[in-house]
């Protein structure tokens, strides 16, 4: 009985390993298909591998440019807000206008 139990256990373990290997092979094939398929980025109009496309439907290069522009815009808005805050802090009696 222990022989049969050990044999069944060995068969189940090998089946699980085979299933895991099969899943990995399927995922690898999907990645290979995406790598070979080229699509056109709607923003820059260049042809790139489907792997290089982001979820937003644009290529990685355009995505990185958009992120950089967004960071720069955020920094500009922060500087502008700080400048407006400094202007608000100047009291009127400290201006010493001659007229």
C-alpha positions, 0 to 999 in steps of 0.5 A: 500500500505504501508503494502505491501511495508513494507512486501516486504522490510522485505522479501528482508531483510530476503532473503539477510540475508539468502544468507549471512548465506548460503555463510558463511556456504559454506565457513565453509564447504570448510574449514572443508573439507580442514581441514580433507584432508591430503596431503604430503609436497614434501619438508619434506615428512610429511602428513599435513592437506591441510589447513597447505599447503602454496601457494608454495605447501609446508607445513607451517613448511617448509615455515617458515624454508625457510623464516628463511634461507632467512633472515639469508642469507640476513644478511650474505650477508649484513655483507659480503658487509660491510666487503668488504666495510671496506677493500676498505676504507683502503688507501694503504699508511696507511698500513706501510709495512716493505718491 
